Amino acid sequence: MNWIFENFKPALDGLTPQVRQKALEIAHLLMEKGGLSEEKAIQQAIVQAEEWFYDSEG
């Protein structure tokens, strides 16, 4: 299934394009695993994507 996460556009708009893309990738993976609502998946994905970005930037 392809989740759009349109309800979370304001949270995603505040991210850089690179972090936003990574957050969406992570959110899709979390939704595929199941057990999370879209809200929880996108919240966790944003945190993980920001951590990924900071780790990759050194």
Chimera marker file (.cmm) of the C-alpha trace (Angstrom):
<marker_set name="trace">
<marker id="1" x="0.000" y="0.000" z="0.000" r="1" g="1" b="0" radius="0.5"/>
<marker id="2" x="1.197" y="3.510" z="-0.755" r="1" g="1" b="0" radius="0.5"/>
<marker id="3" x="0.757" y="5.901" z="2.148" r="1" g="1" b="0" radius="0.5"/>
<marker id="4" x="0.719" y="9.613" z="1.348" r="1" g="1" b="0" radius="0.5"/>
<marker id="5" x="0.813" y="11.102" z="4.866" r="1" g="1" b="0" radius="0.5"/>
<marker id="6" x="-1.040" y="14.225" z="3.649" r="1" g="1" b="0" radius="0.5"/>
<marker id="7" x="-2.390" y="14.904" z="7.147" r="1" g="1" b="0" radius="0.5"/>
<marker id="8" x="1.185" y="15.450" z="8.301" r="1" g="1" b="0" radius="0.5"/>
<marker id="9" x="2.213" y="17.911" z="5.595" r="1" g="1" b="0" radius="0.5"/>
<marker id="10" x="2.947" y="20.754" z="8.080" r="1" g="1" b="0" radius="0.5"/>
<marker id="11" x="5.361" y="18.539" z="10.026" r="1" g="1" b="0" radius="0.5"/>
<marker id="12" x="7.065" y="17.416" z="6.821" r="1" g="1" b="0" radius="0.5"/>
<marker id="13" x="7.231" y="20.893" z="5.263" r="1" g="1" b="0" radius="0.5"/>
<marker id="14" x="9.543" y="22.058" z="8.038" r="1" g="1" b="0" radius="0.5"/>
<marker id="15" x="12.191" y="19.524" z="7.015" r="1" g="1" b="0" radius="0.5"/>
<marker id="16" x="14.887" y="19.850" z="4.395" r="1" g="1" b="0" radius="0.5"/>
<marker id="17" x="14.076" y="17.965" z="1.176" r="1" g="1" b="0" radius="0.5"/>
<marker id="18" x="16.696" y="15.311" z="1.951" r="1" g="1" b="0" radius="0.5"/>
<marker id="19" x="15.374" y="14.700" z="5.479" r="1" g="1" b="0" radius="0.5"/>
<marker id="20" x="11.748" y="14.794" z="4.274" r="1" g="1" b="0" radius="0.5"/>
<marker id="21" x="12.449" y="12.105" z="1.676" r="1" g="1" b="0" radius="0.5"/>
<marker id="22" x="14.230" y="9.910" z="4.222" r="1" g="1" b="0" radius="0.5"/>
<marker id="23" x="11.384" y="10.393" z="6.720" r="1" g="1" b="0" radius="0.5"/>
<marker id="24" x="8.837" y="9.283" z="4.119" r="1" g="1" b="0" radius="0.5"/>
<marker id="25" x="10.931" y="6.229" z="3.266" r="1" g="1" b="0" radius="0.5"/>
<marker id="26" x="11.171" y="5.291" z="6.940" r="1" g="1" b="0" radius="0.5"/>
<marker id="27" x="7.463" y="5.950" z="7.531" r="1" g="1" b="0" radius="0.5"/>
<marker id="28" x="6.532" y="3.676" z="4.639" r="1" g="1" b="0" radius="0.5"/>
<marker id="29" x="8.708" y="0.908" z="6.062" r="1" g="1" b="0" radius="0.5"/>
<marker id="30" x="7.164" y="1.339" z="9.507" r="1" g="1" b="0" radius="0.5"/>
<marker id="31" x="3.649" y="1.172" z="8.057" r="1" g="1" b="0" radius="0.5"/>
<marker id="32" x="4.513" y="-1.975" z="6.106" r="1" g="1" b="0" radius="0.5"/>
<marker id="33" x="5.686" y="-3.637" z="9.323" r="1" g="1" b="0" radius="0.5"/>
<marker id="34" x="2.344" y="-2.797" z="10.891" r="1" g="1" b="0" radius="0.5"/>
<marker id="35" x="1.350" y="-2.102" z="14.453" r="1" g="1" b="0" radius="0.5"/>
<marker id="36" x="1.614" y="1.686" z="14.195" r="1" g="1" b="0" radius="0.5"/>
<marker id="37" x="-0.826" y="4.402" z="13.271" r="1" g="1" b="0" radius="0.5"/>
<marker id="38" x="0.182" y="6.828" z="10.506" r="1" g="1" b="0" radius="0.5"/>
<marker id="39" x="0.704" y="9.495" z="13.162" r="1" g="1" b="0" radius="0.5"/>
<marker id="40" x="3.104" y="7.368" z="15.203" r="1" g="1" b="0" radius="0.5"/>
<marker id="41" x="4.892" y="6.152" z="12.075" r="1" g="1" b="0" radius="0.5"/>
<marker id="42" x="5.515" y="9.666" z="10.775" r="1" g="1" b="0" radius="0.5"/>
<marker id="43" x="6.600" y="10.919" z="14.206" r="1" g="1" b="0" radius="0.5"/>
<marker id="44" x="9.117" y="8.117" z="14.585" r="1" g="1" b="0" radius="0.5"/>
<marker id="45" x="10.230" y="8.485" z="10.977" r="1" g="1" b="0" radius="0.5"/>
<marker id="46" x="10.938" y="12.206" z="11.382" r="1" g="1" b="0" radius="0.5"/>
<marker id="47" x="13.061" y="11.569" z="14.470" r="1" g="1" b="0" radius="0.5"/>
<marker id="48" x="14.978" y="8.754" z="12.752" r="1" g="1" b="0" radius="0.5"/>
<marker id="49" x="15.480" y="10.801" z="9.572" r="1" g="1" b="0" radius="0.5"/>
<marker id="50" x="16.829" y="13.755" z="11.543" r="1" g="1" b="0" radius="0.5"/>
<marker id="51" x="19.205" y="11.438" z="13.405" r="1" g="1" b="0" radius="0.5"/>
<marker id="52" x="20.279" y="9.909" z="10.077" r="1" g="1" b="0" radius="0.5"/>
<marker id="53" x="20.949" y="13.367" z="8.670" r="1" g="1" b="0" radius="0.5"/>
<marker id="54" x="22.993" y="14.528" z="11.649" r="1" g="1" b="0" radius="0.5"/>
<marker id="55" x="24.967" y="11.290" z="11.692" r="1" g="1" b="0" radius="0.5"/>
<marker id="56" x="25.686" y="11.525" z="7.966" r="1" g="1" b="0" radius="0.5"/>
<marker id="57" x="26.814" y="15.145" z="8.262" r="1" g="1" b="0" radius="0.5"/>
<marker id="58" x="29.410" y="14.181" z="10.833" r="1" g="1" b="0" radius="0.5"/>
<link id1="1" id2="2" r="1" g="1" b="0" radius="0.2"/>
<link id1="2" id2="3" r="1" g="1" b="0" radius="0.2"/>
<link id1="3" id2="4" r="1" g="1" b="0" radius="0.2"/>
<link id1="4" id2="5" r="1" g="1" b="0" radius="0.2"/>
<link id1="5" id2="6" r="1" g="1" b="0" radius="0.2"/>
<link id1="6" id2="7" r="1" g="1" b="0" radius="0.2"/>
<link id1="7" id2="8" r="1" g="1" b="0" radius="0.2"/>
<link id1="8" id2="9" r="1" g="1" b="0" radius="0.2"/>
<link id1="9" id2="10" r="1" g="1" b="0" radius="0.2"/>
<link id1="10" id2="11" r="1" g="1" b="0" radius="0.2"/>
<link id1="11" id2="12" r="1" g="1" b="0" radius="0.2"/>
<link id1="12" id2="13" r="1" g="1" b="0" radius="0.2"/>
<link id1="13" id2="14" r="1" g="1" b="0" radius="0.2"/>
<link id1="14" id2="15" r="1" g="1" b="0" radius="0.2"/>
<link id1="15" id2="16" r="1" g="1" b="0" radius="0.2"/>
<link id1="16" id2="17" r="1" g="1" b="0" radius="0.2"/>
<link id1="17" id2="18" r="1" g="1" b="0" radius="0.2"/>
<link id1="18" id2="19" r="1" g="1" b="0" radius="0.2"/>
<link id1="19" id2="20" r="1" g="1" b="0" radius="0.2"/>
<link id1="20" id2="21" r="1" g="1" b="0" radius="0.2"/>
<link id1="21" id2="22" r="1" g="1" b="0" radius="0.2"/>
<link id1="22" id2="23" r="1" g="1" b="0" radius="0.2"/>
<link id1="23" id2="24" r="1" g="1" b="0" radius="0.2"/>
<link id1="24" id2="25" r="1" g="1" b="0" radius="0.2"/>
<link id1="25" id2="26" r="1" g="1" b="0" radius="0.2"/>
<link id1="26" id2="27" r="1" g="1" b="0" radius="0.2"/>
<link id1="27" id2="28" r="1" g="1" b="0" radius="0.2"/>
<link id1="28" id2="29" r="1" g="1" b="0" radius="0.2"/>
<link id1="29" id2="30" r="1" g="1" b="0" radius="0.2"/>
<link id1="30" id2="31" r="1" g="1" b="0" radius="0.2"/>
<link id1="31" id2="32" r="1" g="1" b="0" radius="0.2"/>
<link id1="32" id2="33" r="1" g="1" b="0" radius="0.2"/>
<link id1="33" id2="34" r="1" g="1" b="0" radius="0.2"/>
<link id1="34" id2="35" r="1" g="1" b="0" radius="0.2"/>
<link id1="35" id2="36" r="1" g="1" b="0" radius="0.2"/>
<link id1="36" id2="37" r="1" g="1" b="0" radius="0.2"/>
<link id1="37" id2="38" r="1" g="1" b="0" radius="0.2"/>
<link id1="38" id2="39" r="1" g="1" b="0" radius="0.2"/>
<link id1="39" id2="40" r="1" g="1" b="0" radius="0.2"/>
<link id1="40" id2="41" r="1" g="1" b="0" radius="0.2"/>
<link id1="41" id2="42" r="1" g="1" b="0" radius="0.2"/>
<link id1="42" id2="43" r="1" g="1" b="0" radius="0.2"/>
<link id1="43" id2="44" r="1" g="1" b="0" radius="0.2"/>
<link id1="44" id2="45" r="1" g="1" b="0" radius="0.2"/>
<link id1="45" id2="46" r="1" g="1" b="0" radius="0.2"/>
<link id1="46" id2="47" r="1" g="1" b="0" radius="0.2"/>
<link id1="47" id2="48" r="1" g="1" b="0" radius="0.2"/>
<link id1="48" id2="49" r="1" g="1" b="0" radius="0.2"/>
<link id1="49" id2="50" r="1" g="1" b="0" radius="0.2"/>
<link id1="50" id2="51" r="1" g="1" b="0" radius="0.2"/>
<link id1="51" id2="52" r="1" g="1" b="0" radius="0.2"/>
<link id1="52" id2="53" r="1" g="1" b="0" radius="0.2"/>
<link id1="53" id2="54" r="1" g="1" b="0" radius="0.2"/>
<link id1="54" id2="55" r="1" g="1" b="0" radius="0.2"/>
<link id1="55" id2="56" r="1" g="1" b="0" radius="0.2"/>
<link id1="56" id2="57" r="1" g="1" b="0" radius="0.2"/>
<link id1="57" id2="58" r="1" g="1" b="0" radius="0.2"/>
</marker_set>
